């Protein structure tokens, strides 16, 4: 991920493991902070607040809908707090970038 320029523009990395892949239907995977080589990082050791989880579980469900595909993305393990708000904003930014990429295709 690359933060917006007005927020520093730094790169952040995640690594995880796919737990379930059902082609054209579902992805389930874990993700957590890592360095650029995929080595896991402890959020507390890089200065993140205590409510930042070490690992998240994520599912993405794909559903055909009138010639388009509906995505349902669920991230588990966030606690209610400021980091949840940032995650929510970041996920929306990711979806916006995906939409931009698909519009160019």
Beta strands, then each sheet from edge to edge (+ up, - down):
strand 1: 13-15
strand 2: 18-22
strand 3: 26-34
strand 4: 56-65
strand 5: 68-76
sheet 1: 1+ 3- 2+
sheet 2: 1+ 3- 4+ 5-
end
